[in-house]
Amino acid sequence: MVITAGSAEWLAGFTRGLVERRLAACGQITAEVRSIYRWQGAVQDEAEARVALHTRVSLVDRIVAAAAAEHPYQVPCVLALPVTGGNPDYLRWVLEQTSVTG
């Protein structure tokens, strides 16, 4: 999953909370990306932070809900991207770390 925010510190705290709740195994934060987008009729050009979250598909809806409740943006960027392969040991670790109930 990919989530962006205006503050790398806010994003780090949000990511830590997801990892603590076992909704994500890992989050790799890029402190500054440049986002160019149209918002409310004007083209914006802003510095943002971006996190790549490593999780399982069954937890996507819970992460989207957490972002909707906690994110400072009115419409946060939260995208789920498919994993089509990778190191089997790492993929197994992601599943172990995101083993949640309820």
N, C-alpha and C positions, 0 to 999 in steps of 0.2 A: 504494500500500500504506500501511497505517497500523500503527504499532508504538508501544506505550506502555512506559514504564519509570518507576521511582521517582526517578531522577536525570536531570536534563537534561544534566549533564556526561557521564554514562555514555552516554546516548543520542547525544550529539554525537560522541563518540569512535567508537561503533558505526557511526553514519551515515558519518563520514569514512572509515572502513575500507571500507564498501560502495562509496562513490564512488571511492576509490583503486583498488579491484578491478574497477571498471566494472560493478558489479552494480546500481548506481543512478546516474542522471544528477544527481539533486538530492535533498536532504532538507530540508524546511522544518519546523523544530522550534518548537513552542509550549511555552514553558518551564513553564507550569502549567495543567493541566486538572484538574477535579475528577471523580474516578471513584467511582461508587457501585455496589457489586456484592456478591454473596453469595460468601463463601469459607469453606470448612470450617464450614458451618452458621451463620455469623454475617454480618450485613450490615456491610460495610466502607464507609468514607467517607474517601477518601485523595486527597492531591495527587499528581499524576503529571505527567510530560512526555509529549508526543506528537509523533511525526514523521510527516509525509506524504512518502513516498518516491515519486519519479517513476522508473519503470523499465518494462521490457517483460515481458509475460506469461511468456515463456520463462525468465525469471530468478527467478520467484516461488519455485519449489522451493528454489533455492540460497539465497535470502534467508531462507526459513523454516528451513532447515537451519543457517544461520549464527546465527540468533536462538536456536534450540534449543541450540546448542553454547556460545554466549557470554553469553546473557541471564541476569541474576541471578535472575529469577523462575522458579519451578517450572513454571508454565504461563503463558508470556508471551502477551500480546495481539498477534497478528500477523494482519492481515486484508488480503486482496487485493480491491480494488474495481475494477470495470470503468471504463475511460475510454470514453465514448460519443462524444466529439468534442473539439474544441479548436482552437487556433491551429495550422494545419498546419506552419508553420515551427518552432514550439516542439516539436511532436510529432516532427518529423524530427530536431531537435537531441537529444531524449531517445534516439531510436534510435541516433544517431551516438555518443553518449556511453556507451551501454551495449553497444557492439559488442565482444563478448568471444568467445573461442574456448575450447573444452574444457570 
